[in-house]
């Protein structure tokens, strides 16, 4: 018997004959349905839905589950084995999708089907446990059939992994995006009007160049592109300076430095914007000091390009640091010592050996910073002024007075175009050169000293930036302990008490504070999504770096796509895609988990790619030659060397789930309210003290969790070198690359 095929066939039959086919009313994690199982029509498995409830459209799925039984005992190399698995899996998948999209909450979705089969008296709910297992069974039967035909050396694990990632990306990235982008070719009455797309795409407010000749605003496309380039370059240079300072110098306060570099990434975005306004706004501390010294009023200089650039650089430099620190540490000392043996001085060694070997990390850091800037919503909303960018324009097109989903879709297409161009430019810059420095051979031990000018540049750029970060966070923490931030600075604990009060009642402790409900929900959702995000991201990186298969570039772009789409578009896309069958998730906690997984997955992918680029493929090949399977090789050889990337993916996904705003605002519900949506509501009501107090608590919680992640994952050791990422604050750090 072919065990993998038999296993997945058993999974499919279990889902078809034993588990509820449709989604249960109380949610995915509720088991209250057991009291009605199996007689209740809403909780019956597909087999009973066919026999008892008369839902005949599920019957063709039986053929896809029966046919593979005939070939389970055939040899894997038998052509009939692969043919039957491919045919059965494909037929079952097509039937599953066809019935799912053909029948919705009002019966038949298409009039032609109603004329053909007659009206339906019953609606169809979204997929449940049973449908989920059956769809997974069909997917992996297809993968086993492809592997049996010799694809990727017949490796079932690799083919199955590729199929899984493609299916997940198609369902939770492409499907929602396609649903909302389709509106680019529709008017507000959902009529197909292709010429309207062209008119909106080339409108003056998108591509206008009036700012070149007059004191008016440029088009949002030029504004966004300029901002993304500036932020990408700034964060990459600052991230490299911090990485060099942390790994290649004798700087003594490295723990404090890492703490300061990680703080912006674990802060709700609008908090940094508010702190910048209090420092550099019209009544800000710095502005008033300048006025007192010079006698002139600086004006509203912080709003627009300078303010967004500063806020985004503060927010995204830590991401560049996470991506670069592993690359900087991973440069082989043997190569640097070889260059010096050949009479190269320290400057020539750094510029011709060390820096070129960091190119994958530099390229990935710039790409992530570029995309993050394009997709950022919170900072432009607070500090944008008259400087319009694509993300805020999309938001106001959807929820503003214009209510123009077509315009929002056109702007989203522009973001995709910018992202694709940046991705292509990165690939051209890296070329086909090898950057492997971790080969399994002997290690020289210690890095050579940095050139003096590089050391001073690192100190001169990183330390002032760290000082500015410290001031920003002092302002943030201070704001939670005063009556009214910016006006009445009387010290008080009132905001913390209002948010996080704990009292005693007849049943024991009562979480009476106003913020507890959203706080526990946020912790719960983030803790579930973080490891799943890391797993999907690093698996995708492994497939991209270690395997060769058709469509690999499209596969990589698909894993990156969710970063290119603003959270507002993702949120609306999820509402449109998952509010009706076949996948009904709106109002549940699962839709938040899925949104976080695929919004944050690209960082795990980029960190994994940068890290695996430095690990020689011969290590994998040695394991496979000794008889280990691909799964065992990944688990015992690759993953231990990817601990910095694992830390990066876990930390980033957890803190982004804790601090996400733009997508979450559309997906929260009464039962699943997130911390950021609660804080936004308080900000809109003018309750800044409680908002800052809540944000401060979130920062402390995330720092503790980062330290725990660092402790659990551990450190990578290469030769006699430790990863030197034993710092709680950036467990982060390790990261990356």
DOVEX-252988 format. One record per residue (C-alpha): y, z, x; residue number from 1; residue in three letters. Coordinates in steps of 0.001 Angstrom, whole numbers, plus 500000, padded with zeros to 6 digits. Layout:
N
      Y      Z      X pafi drense
      Y      Z      X  NUM    ALA
...
This chain:
737
      Y      Z      X pafi drense
 500000 500000 500000    1    UNK
 503497 499163 501197    2    UNK
 505043 502624 501132    3    UNK
 508777 501785 501037    4    UNK
 508319 499320 498178    5    UNK
 506054 501764 496325    6    UNK
 508590 504556 496764    7    UNK
 511471 502559 495302    8    UNK
 509287 501263 492495    9    UNK
 508373 504859 491631   10    UNK
 512083 505741 491627   11    UNK
 512735 502880 489220   12    UNK
 509954 503868 486838   13    UNK
 511109 507474 486927   14    UNK
 514610 506439 485909   15    UNK
 513318 504061 483229   16    UNK
 510722 506286 481584   17    UNK
 511828 509872 482268   18    UNK
 515583 510340 482656   19    UNK
 518466 509780 480188   20    UNK
 519478 506139 480339   21    UNK
 523067 506650 479192   22    UNK
 525682 509048 480517   23    UNK
 525456 512511 478983   24    UNK
 528459 513892 477159   25    UNK
 528938 517054 479221   26    UNK
 529171 515220 482543   27    UNK
 526946 514140 485397   28    UNK
 526340 517655 486733   29    UNK
 525619 519235 483361   30    UNK
 522023 519791 482249   31    UNK
 522750 520875 478698   32    UNK
 521033 517651 477585   33    UNK
 517650 519224 478361   34    UNK
 517811 521084 475025   35    UNK
 517739 517736 473157   36    UNK
 515468 515836 475534   37    UNK
 513725 513495 474857   38    UNK
 514214 513127 471103   39    UNK
 518005 512947 471096   40    UNK
 519214 509355 470965   41    UNK
 521974 510059 473480   42    UNK
 519649 511579 476087   43    UNK
 516490 509490 475652   44    UNK
 515136 507444 478579   45    UNK
 515211 503645 478373   46    UNK
 511578 503448 477287   47    UNK
 512304 505517 474176   48    UNK
 515615 503708 473636   49    UNK
 513563 500521 473227   50    UNK
 510710 501943 471151   51    UNK
 512622 504405 468941   52    UNK
 516308 503466 468901   53    UNK
 515654 499714 468791   54    UNK
 517814 498839 471786   55    UNK
 515806 495706 472564   56    UNK
 518230 494451 475190   57    UNK
 516753 496962 477645   58    UNK
 513233 495506 477293   59    UNK
 513597 492685 479917   60    UNK
 514042 495356 482600   61    UNK
 510347 496173 482228   62    UNK
 509419 492844 483806   63    UNK
 511393 493667 486925   64    UNK
 509521 496969 487254   65    UNK
 506042 495609 486437   66    UNK
 505941 492492 488637   67    UNK
 506049 494330 492019   68    UNK
 502910 496288 491083   69    UNK
 500887 493116 491669   70    UNK
 501809 492839 495358   71    UNK
 502032 496445 496557   72    UNK
 498663 496178 498308   73    UNK
 499388 492849 499985   74    UNK
 500387 492584 503616   75    UNK
 504101 492676 504305   76    UNK
 503848 489332 506085   77    UNK
 502331 487666 502996   78    UNK
 504987 485251 501624   79    UNK
 504010 486224 498076   80    UNK
 504994 489852 498793   81    UNK
 508600 489034 499672   82    UNK
 508893 486398 496942   83    UNK
 507811 488760 494176   84    UNK
 510049 491613 495399   85    UNK
 513067 489317 495642   86    UNK
 512428 487750 492250   87    UNK
 511751 491069 490508   88    UNK
 514740 492836 492052   89    UNK
 517109 489951 491380   90    UNK
 515895 489478 487813   91    UNK
 516200 493190 487079   92    UNK
 519711 493380 488580   93    UNK
 520924 490366 486589   94    UNK
 519483 491784 483356   95    UNK
 521024 495192 484050   96    UNK
 524477 493734 484689   97    UNK
 524257 491258 481818   98    UNK
 523414 493836 479157   99    UNK
 525913 496305 480651  100    UNK
 528870 493926 480430  101    UNK
 527776 492187 477231  102    UNK
 527657 495314 475050  103    UNK
 530505 497810 475043  104    UNK
 532032 500535 472935  105    UNK
 532485 498187 469955  106    UNK
 529243 496284 470144  107    UNK
 529136 492749 471551  108    UNK
 531982 492052 473965  109    UNK
 531932 488290 473354  110    UNK
 532096 486578 469922  111    UNK
 529566 483946 470999  112    UNK
 526926 486628 471569  113    UNK
 527637 488169 468186  114    UNK
 527165 484771 466528  115    UNK
 523921 484266 468441  116    UNK
 522307 487699 467985  117    UNK
 524150 489064 464963  118    UNK
 526429 492126 464814  119    UNK
 525392 495433 466361  120    UNK
 525655 498640 464376  121    UNK
 525719 500804 467498  122    UNK
 527832 500979 470614  123    UNK
 526508 501262 474167  124    UNK
 527542 504102 476467  125    UNK
 527971 503971 480215  126    UNK
 525173 504258 482754  127    UNK
 523422 507602 483176  128    UNK
 520829 509066 485520  129    UNK
 518133 506611 484470  130    UNK
 520252 503475 484804  131    UNK
 521515 504656 488192  132    UNK
 517984 505093 489578  133    UNK
 516762 501786 488140  134    UNK
 519723 499900 489646  135    UNK
 519034 501540 493037  136    UNK
 515371 500591 492721  137    UNK
 516192 496923 492104  138    UNK
 518675 496896 494977  139    UNK
 516206 498247 497530  140    UNK
 513358 496064 496268  141    UNK
 515614 493100 497066  142    UNK
 516312 494609 500505  143    UNK
 512569 495118 501179  144    UNK
 511924 491507 500198  145    UNK
 514634 490215 502533  146    UNK
 513329 492367 505398  147    UNK
 509770 491155 504776  148    UNK
 511029 487611 505385  149    UNK
 512102 488599 508895  150    UNK
 515808 489244 508408  151    UNK
 517244 491470 511180  152    UNK
 513813 491649 512836  153    UNK
 512263 492832 509596  154    UNK
 514005 496199 509811  155    UNK
 513903 497599 506280  156    UNK
 516259 500483 507096  157    UNK
 519009 498200 508413  158    UNK
 518665 495623 505625  159    UNK
 518634 498390 503023  160    UNK
 521724 499991 504570  161    UNK
 523604 496692 504507  162    UNK
 522599 496139 500878  163    UNK
 523663 499675 499930  164    UNK
 527107 499435 501530  165    UNK
 527719 495973 500054  166    UNK
 526751 497201 496585  167    UNK
 528970 500288 496854  168    UNK
 531957 498322 498173  169    UNK
 531487 495692 495455  170    UNK
 531267 498293 492679  171    UNK
 533969 500722 493756  172    UNK
 536440 498608 495719  173    UNK
 536198 494945 494738  174    UNK
 535454 495442 491050  175    UNK
 538481 497694 490299  176    UNK
 540754 495572 492483  177    UNK
 539620 492356 490804  178    UNK
 540213 493895 487385  179    UNK
 543827 494688 488151  180    UNK
 544551 491621 490291  181    UNK
 543408 489418 487430  182    UNK
 546557 490518 485646  183    UNK
 548586 488646 488288  184    UNK
 547733 485486 486353  185    UNK
 548408 486996 482923  186    UNK
 551503 487784 480929  187    UNK
 552041 491103 479157  188    UNK
 549971 489839 476208  189    UNK
 547035 489107 478563  190    UNK
 547343 485337 478206  191    UNK
 546344 483261 481233  192    UNK
 549586 481898 482753  193    UNK
 549005 480737 486362  194    UNK
 552575 479464 486865  195    UNK
 553865 482969 486208  196    UNK
 551993 484120 489321  197    UNK
 553817 481574 491501  198    UNK
 557172 482548 489987  199    UNK
 556627 486251 490674  200    UNK
 555200 485685 494157  201    UNK
 558259 483826 495428  202    UNK
 560916 485865 493644  203    UNK
 564080 486746 495555  204    UNK
 563563 490515 495342  205    UNK
 560333 490104 497318  206    UNK
 561388 487615 500010  207    UNK
 565196 487823 499895  208    UNK
 567001 487746 503267  209    UNK
 570438 488759 502017  210    UNK
 570417 491732 504389  211    UNK
 570730 489330 507303  212    UNK
 574150 488161 506179  213    UNK
 575531 490880 503889  214    UNK
 575301 494571 503304  215    UNK
 572482 494303 500759  216    UNK
 568820 495177 500722  217    UNK
 566173 492807 502069  218    UNK
 563178 491844 499972  219    UNK
 560437 494441 499615  220    UNK
 557978 492309 501599  221    UNK
 560239 492214 504681  222    UNK
 561092 495894 504313  223    UNK
 557425 496876 504160  224    UNK
 556405 494636 507046  225    UNK
 559203 495924 509284  226    UNK
 558369 499525 508433  227    UNK
 554639 499028 509029  228    UNK
 555206 497484 512479  229    UNK
 557625 500229 513518  230    UNK
 555356 503014 512294  231    UNK
 552207 501436 513769  232    UNK
 553819 501107 517210  233    UNK
 555430 504551 517104  234    UNK
 552319 506420 516002  235    UNK
 550120 504604 518523  236    UNK
 552399 505452 521456  237    UNK
 552836 509063 520351  238    UNK
 549117 509408 519652  239    UNK
 548336 508129 523149  240    UNK
 550854 510562 524660  241    UNK
 549241 513500 522836  242    UNK
 545738 512322 523789  243    UNK
 546665 512026 527475  244    UNK
 548385 515403 527405  245    UNK
 545377 517052 525769  246    UNK
 542653 515536 527956  247    UNK
 544136 514394 531280  248    UNK
 546742 516994 532235  249    UNK
 546830 520682 533056  250    UNK
 549030 521513 530077  251    UNK
 548197 525130 529209  252    UNK
 549162 525292 525532  253    UNK
 546653 522663 524447  254    UNK
 545404 524709 521513  255    UNK
 548901 525085 520126  256    UNK
 549588 521404 520783  257    UNK
 546507 520328 518825  258    UNK
 547474 522628 515974  259    UNK
 550917 521030 515729  260    UNK
 549505 517505 515854  261    UNK
 547105 518138 512987  262    UNK
 549547 519923 510679  263    UNK
 551231 516781 509231  264    UNK
 547920 515309 508191  265    UNK
 546998 518374 506135  266    UNK
 550268 518570 504260  267    UNK
 551106 517003 500901  268    UNK
 553305 514021 501873  269    UNK
 556363 514902 499796  270    UNK
 556604 518301 501528  271    UNK
 557495 516635 504830  272    UNK
 560031 514503 502984  273    UNK
 561649 517552 501376  274    UNK
 561780 519370 504719  275    UNK
 563455 516353 506341  276    UNK
 566054 516301 503558  277    UNK
 566790 519998 504107  278    UNK
 567239 519338 507824  279    UNK
 569004 515966 507852  280    UNK
 570253 515464 504278  281    UNK
 573871 515692 503183  282    UNK
 573665 519515 503040  283    UNK
 570942 519826 505671  284    UNK
 570978 522270 508559  285    UNK
 571297 519600 511259  286    UNK
 573879 517635 509287  287    UNK
 576074 520706 508816  288    UNK
 575746 521583 512509  289    UNK
 576868 518072 513485  290    UNK
 579797 518329 511106  291    UNK
 580805 521715 512513  292    UNK
 580663 520444 516110  293    UNK
 582212 516990 515696  294    UNK
 584293 517438 512557  295    UNK
 582788 514302 511002  296    UNK
 580323 514004 508130  297    UNK
 577302 511884 509123  298    UNK
 576682 510642 505572  299    UNK
 573385 509731 503924  300    UNK
 571859 508265 507076  301    UNK
 568457 509911 506522  302    UNK
 567736 507953 503343  303    UNK
 566192 504531 503694  304    UNK
 564629 503085 506834  305    UNK
 565387 505990 509255  306    UNK
 564068 508682 506926  307    UNK
 560872 506863 505949  308    UNK
 560220 505927 509586  309    UNK
 560618 509540 510689  310    UNK
 558496 510955 507849  311    UNK
 555697 508415 508255  312    UNK
 555660 508851 512025  313    UNK
 555305 512615 511532  314    UNK
 552557 512092 508966  315    UNK
 550498 509408 510726  316    UNK
 550773 510270 514436  317    UNK
 547887 512765 514033  318    UNK
 545665 509940 512753  319    UNK
 546414 507909 515878  320    UNK
 545667 511009 517963  321    UNK
 542318 511443 516192  322    UNK
 541376 507850 516918  323    UNK
 542565 507875 520549  324    UNK
 541437 511219 521948  325    UNK
 537764 510248 522074  326    UNK
 538631 506910 523686  327    UNK
 540812 508529 526356  328    UNK
 538124 511066 527176  329    UNK
 535395 508417 527115  330    UNK
 536845 506286 529944  331    UNK
 534346 506500 532766  332    UNK
 535554 508397 535859  333    UNK
 533177 506226 537930  334    UNK
 535256 503130 537213  335    UNK
 538492 504892 538064  336    UNK
 537040 506223 541319  337    UNK
 535734 502739 542165  338    UNK
 539248 501351 541802  339    UNK
 540666 504022 544104  340    UNK
 537894 503397 546616  341    UNK
 539159 499809 546731  342    UNK
 542602 501152 547742  343    UNK
 544253 500997 544308  344    UNK
 546942 503638 543802  345    UNK
 547014 505882 540755  346    UNK
 549449 503630 538836  347    UNK
 547397 500492 539435  348    UNK
 544201 502343 538518  349    UNK
 545694 503495 535245  350    UNK
 547185 500118 534258  351    UNK
 544271 497898 535338  352    UNK
 541242 500125 534651  353    UNK
 541959 503088 532376  354    UNK
 544424 501504 529942  355    UNK
 542440 498271 529377  356    UNK
 539339 500341 528556  357    UNK
 541394 502105 525876  358    UNK
 542214 498831 524099  359    UNK
 539732 499335 521211  360    UNK
 541280 502723 520437  361    UNK
 544846 501415 520762  362    UNK
 544101 498470 518489  363    UNK
 542403 500644 515892  364    UNK
 545172 503260 516024  365    UNK
 547837 500599 515448  366    UNK
 545837 499008 512640  367    UNK
 545346 502313 510823  368    UNK
 549032 503255 511274  369    UNK
 550119 499815 510061  370    UNK
 547976 500013 506921  371    UNK
 548842 503652 506250  372    UNK
 552533 502781 506322  373    UNK
 552055 499891 503901  374    UNK
 550073 502033 501467  375    UNK
 552153 505236 501738  376    UNK
 553761 506260 498478  377    UNK
 555056 509840 498752  378    UNK
 557494 509444 501654  379    UNK
 559227 506268 500377  380    UNK
 559500 507857 496946  381    UNK
 561358 510892 498325  382    UNK
 563361 509279 501135  383    UNK
 563554 505588 500220  384    UNK
 566999 505540 498662  385    UNK
 567869 501843 498255  386    UNK
 565251 500785 500800  387    UNK
 562505 499412 498520  388    UNK
 558952 498967 499805  389    UNK
 555851 497476 498241  390    UNK
 554073 500727 497347  391    UNK
 556927 502226 495330  392    UNK
 557721 498855 493763  393    UNK
 554127 498656 492540  394    UNK
 554345 502155 491109  395    UNK
 557524 501449 489168  396    UNK
 556167 498089 488003  397    UNK
 553212 499904 486432  398    UNK
 554736 503114 485070  399    UNK
 558417 502207 484934  400    UNK
 560416 500682 482135  401    UNK
 559358 497140 483076  402    UNK
 555615 497881 482552  403    UNK
 554670 494673 484358  404    UNK
 551093 494809 485636  405    UNK
 551368 491178 486735  406    UNK
 554187 491984 489145  407    UNK
 552236 494984 490469  408    UNK
 549233 492746 491074  409    UNK
 551333 490160 492937  410    UNK
 552740 492868 495205  411    UNK
 549212 494176 495820  412    UNK
 548114 490683 496874  413    UNK
 550930 490676 499437  414    UNK
 549627 493945 500866  415    UNK
 546195 492378 501218  416    UNK
 547706 489413 503024  417    UNK
 549566 491669 505486  418    UNK
 546423 493702 506101  419    UNK
 544277 490635 506686  420    UNK
 546824 489297 509156  421    UNK
 546869 492603 511066  422    UNK
 543057 492665 511094  423    UNK
 542927 489106 512469  424    UNK
 545550 489892 515139  425    UNK
 543568 492949 516234  426    UNK
 540401 490901 516628  427    UNK
 542275 488260 518657  428    UNK
 543744 490901 520980  429    UNK
 540413 492580 521653  430    UNK
 538565 489296 522077  431    UNK
 534907 489310 523095  432    UNK
 535254 491594 526106  433    UNK
 533011 494614 526612  434    UNK
 534548 498094 526663  435    UNK
 531340 500084 527078  436    UNK
 531754 503066 529411  437    UNK
 528974 505394 528209  438    UNK
 525797 503760 529528  439    UNK
 523271 506534 530059  440    UNK
 523610 506281 533857  441    UNK
 524899 508957 536184  442    UNK
 528430 510180 535599  443    UNK
 530919 510816 538361  444    UNK
 532146 513915 536580  445    UNK
 535928 514298 536537  446    UNK
 538758 511924 535755  447    UNK
 541240 510998 538458  448    UNK
 544778 512323 538123  449    UNK
 547253 510447 535957  450    UNK
 550187 508723 537647  451    UNK
 553180 511025 537849  452    UNK
 555376 508754 535716  453    UNK
 552692 508573 532992  454    UNK
 552347 512355 533022  455    UNK
 556092 512858 532611  456    UNK
 556273 510211 529886  457    UNK
 553498 512021 528019  458    UNK
 555304 515346 528386  459    UNK
 558693 513824 527532  460    UNK
 557526 512221 524296  461    UNK
 554825 514605 523033  462    UNK
 556572 517935 523545  463    UNK
 559856 517069 521746  464    UNK
 557816 515605 518908  465    UNK
 555725 518776 518764  466    UNK
 558945 520794 518679  467    UNK
 560269 518757 515739  468    UNK
 556942 519241 513957  469    UNK
 557178 523002 514502  470    UNK
 560705 523078 513039  471    UNK
 559593 521070 510016  472    UNK
 556767 523496 509349  473    UNK
 558920 526525 509843  474    UNK
 561139 525151 507094  475    UNK
 558086 524570 504906  476    UNK
 556689 528079 505386  477    UNK
 560133 529628 505011  478    UNK
 560632 527892 501674  479    UNK
 557731 529758 500093  480    UNK
 559252 533177 500812  481    UNK
 562770 532667 499441  482    UNK
 564086 532666 495903  483    UNK
 565516 529142 495931  484    UNK
 564936 526905 498934  485    UNK
 568257 525629 500282  486    UNK
 570490 527922 498181  487    UNK
 569303 531501 497668  488    UNK
 567413 532697 500738  489    UNK
 566598 536182 499459  490    UNK
 563073 537045 500605  491    UNK
 560423 537312 497904  492    UNK
 556669 536999 497273  493    UNK
 557203 535923 493680  494    UNK
 556059 532347 494173  495    UNK
 552732 533361 495740  496    UNK
 552137 535944 493012  497    UNK
 552848 533436 490243  498    UNK
 550450 530921 491774  499    UNK
 547605 533074 493099  500    UNK
 547654 536414 491274  501    UNK
 544305 538192 490852  502    UNK
 544001 540928 488226  503    UNK
 541178 543002 486802  504    UNK
 539881 542820 483257  505    UNK
 536926 543963 481197  506    UNK
 534673 541433 482922  507    UNK
 535881 542184 486455  508    UNK
 538267 540084 488542  509    UNK
 540476 537637 486674  510    UNK
 541999 534676 488523  511    UNK
 545224 534940 486568  512    UNK
 547484 532891 488867  513    UNK
 548709 529578 487494  514    UNK
 547337 527549 490427  515    UNK
 543743 528821 490602  516    UNK
 542210 526223 488285  517    UNK
 543540 523246 490232  518    UNK
 542854 525025 493552  519    UNK
 539118 525560 492937  520    UNK
 538740 522071 491489  521    UNK
 540376 520588 494591  522    UNK
 538128 522561 496951  523    UNK
 535047 521571 494958  524    UNK
 535871 517851 494800  525    UNK
 536955 517682 498463  526    UNK
 533845 519499 499732  527    UNK
 531596 517030 497908  528    UNK
 533476 513894 498918  529    UNK
 533971 514673 502652  530    UNK
 530340 514413 503878  531    UNK
 529672 511433 501616  532    UNK
 532763 509685 502993  533    UNK
 531690 510350 506589  534    UNK
 528147 509135 505901  535    UNK
 529221 505848 504308  536    UNK
 531936 505207 506912  537    UNK
 529788 505865 509980  538    UNK
 526833 503948 508541  539    UNK
 529149 500977 508014  540    UNK
 530411 501292 511597  541    UNK
 526831 501342 512914  542    UNK
 525999 498165 511005  543    UNK
 529138 496412 512252  544    UNK
 528705 497292 515934  545    UNK
 524926 497402 516382  546    UNK
 523759 494614 514071  547    UNK
 524453 490923 513657  548    UNK
 524216 489399 510199  549    UNK
 525777 486651 508112  550    UNK
 529131 487548 506615  551    UNK
 529789 490359 509071  552    UNK
 533552 489744 509237  553    UNK
 533816 489732 505447  554    UNK
 531747 492924 505408  555    UNK
 534178 494617 507809  556    UNK
 537188 493493 505823  557    UNK
 535570 494844 502659  558    UNK
 535210 498282 504236  559    UNK
 538893 498159 505228  560    UNK
 540202 496827 501931  561    UNK
 540717 500147 500157  562    UNK
 543308 501212 502768  563    UNK
 545345 498097 502104  564    UNK
 545720 498798 498405  565    UNK
 548234 501496 497409  566    UNK
 546796 504485 495646  567    UNK
 548750 503633 492514  568    UNK
 546939 500299 492243  569    UNK
 543573 501901 493005  570    UNK
 544186 504541 490328  571    UNK
 545117 502005 487672  572    UNK
 542234 499760 488756  573    UNK
 539786 502630 488346  574    UNK
 541139 503346 484873  575    UNK
 540699 499700 483838  576    UNK
 537268 499336 485435  577    UNK
 535636 502649 484595  578    UNK
 537066 503544 481213  579    UNK
 534456 501456 479374  580    UNK
 530771 500552 479900  581    UNK
 528800 499836 481948  582    UNK
 530319 502539 484168  583    UNK
 532219 505188 482205  584    UNK
 533753 507722 484573  585    UNK
 537301 508355 483324  586    UNK
 538067 512032 482867  587    UNK
 535143 513219 485000  588    UNK
 535030 514795 488440  589    UNK
 532817 511954 489697  590    UNK
 535613 509402 489447  591    UNK
 537713 511595 491766  592    UNK
 534840 511921 494252  593    UNK
 534221 508162 494247  594    UNK
 537924 507408 494607  595    UNK
 538193 509709 497632  596    UNK
 535047 508291 499260  597    UNK
 536234 504711 499191  598    UNK
 539917 505422 499796  599    UNK
 539121 507408 502948  600    UNK
 536076 505523 504197  601    UNK
 538062 503137 506462  602    UNK
 539022 505945 508872  603    UNK
 535350 506817 509350  604    UNK
 534622 503124 509886  605    UNK
 537415 502618 512439  606    UNK
 536624 505854 514296  607    UNK
 532933 504964 514402  608    UNK
 533656 501429 515608  609    UNK
 535920 502655 518392  610    UNK
 533360 505277 519474  611    UNK
 530313 502979 519355  612    UNK
 532175 500300 521291  613    UNK
 531978 502667 524273  614    UNK
 528262 503487 523888  615    UNK
 526070 500909 525583  616    UNK
 523560 499240 523273  617    UNK
 520828 499748 525871  618    UNK
 520542 503378 524723  619    UNK
 519510 502201 521243  620    UNK
 517222 499554 522668  621    UNK
 515454 502091 524876  622    UNK
 514695 504231 521834  623    UNK
 513415 501248 519845  624    UNK
 511300 500082 522801  625    UNK
 509633 503500 522918  626    UNK
 508535 503057 519311  627    UNK
 511223 504924 517388  628    UNK
 512367 503469 514086  629    UNK
 515973 502449 513491  630    UNK
 516470 505516 511322  631    UNK
 515122 507837 514047  632    UNK
 517282 506088 516658  633    UNK
 520406 506583 514574  634    UNK
 519576 510223 513914  635    UNK
 518491 511270 517426  636    UNK
 520412 508955 519777  637    UNK
 523516 507511 518132  638    UNK
 524727 510406 515978  639    UNK
 524788 513021 518790  640    UNK
 527071 510693 520764  641    UNK
 529281 510161 517727  642    UNK
 530246 513772 517175  643    UNK
 533957 513092 517778  644    UNK
 533829 510309 515182  645    UNK
 531862 512550 512786  646    UNK
 534543 515226 513135  647    UNK
 537264 512645 512554  648    UNK
 535617 511310 509410  649    UNK
 534834 514756 507968  650    UNK
 538246 516237 508708  651    UNK
 540243 513252 507565  652    UNK
 538273 512749 504354  653    UNK
 538475 516441 503446  654    UNK
 542199 516839 504042  655    UNK
 543031 513524 502382  656    UNK
 541099 514596 499306  657    UNK
 543087 517855 499342  658    UNK
 546457 516117 499697  659    UNK
 546053 512777 497881  660    UNK
 548734 511943 495335  661    UNK
 549155 508335 494292  662    UNK
 545642 507530 493016  663    UNK
 544920 511052 491790  664    UNK
 547892 511138 489454  665    UNK
 546151 508551 487242  666    UNK
 542646 510047 487403  667    UNK
 543069 513793 486823  668    UNK
 542202 515292 483461  669    UNK
 542495 518637 481714  670    UNK
 539126 519698 483119  671    UNK
 539704 518276 486598  672    UNK
 543291 518894 487665  673    UNK
 543947 518512 491395  674    UNK
 546334 520557 493537  675    UNK
 548679 517666 494283  676    UNK
 549123 516681 490643  677    UNK
 549831 520324 489798  678    UNK
 552415 520536 492610  679    UNK
 554046 517284 491505  680    UNK
 554410 518732 488015  681    UNK
 556115 521829 489451  682    UNK
 558443 519693 491581  683    UNK
 559441 517676 488512  684    UNK
 560291 520966 486790  685    UNK
 562413 522059 489760  686    UNK
 560056 524885 490786  687    UNK
 560240 524162 494521  688    UNK
 559366 527695 495611  689    UNK
 555960 527708 493917  690    UNK
 555308 524150 495125  691    UNK
 555990 525119 498721  692    UNK
 553958 528321 498382  693    UNK
 551000 526349 497026  694    UNK
 551341 523777 499828  695    UNK
 551396 526561 502426  696    UNK
 548150 527997 501045  697    UNK
 546555 524537 501148  698    UNK
 547580 524157 504802  699    UNK
 545958 527475 505752  700    UNK
 542772 526662 503842  701    UNK
 542467 523257 505496  702    UNK
 542962 524724 508968  703    UNK
 540096 527136 508311  704    UNK
 537864 524342 507043  705    UNK
 538688 522172 510079  706    UNK
 537618 525007 512358  707    UNK
 534349 525378 510436  708    UNK
 533663 521638 510683  709    UNK
 534255 521759 514438  710    UNK
 531892 524730 514729  711    UNK
 529110 523139 512676  712    UNK
 529274 519642 514189  713    UNK
 529613 520900 517762  714    UNK
 530722 519068 520880  715    UNK
 529566 515885 522540  716    UNK
 528540 516243 526170  717    UNK
 528485 513290 528545  718    UNK
 527058 514051 531952  719    UNK
 528833 517133 533288  720    UNK
 531831 516588 531035  721    UNK
 532353 518469 527797  722    UNK
 534170 516810 524961  723    UNK
 536964 519370 525362  724    UNK
 537629 519397 521712  725    UNK
 536937 523028 521125  726    UNK
 540184 523578 519384  727    UNK
 540048 524824 515890  728    UNK
 543215 523184 514761  729    UNK
 542199 519713 515438  730    UNK
 538613 519918 515026  731    UNK
 540259 517007 514031  732    UNK
 540751 515817 516861  733    UNK
 537896 515139 518305  734    UNK
 537968 512475 516744  735    UNK
 537917 509522 516863  736    UNK
 537190 507029 518530  737    UNK
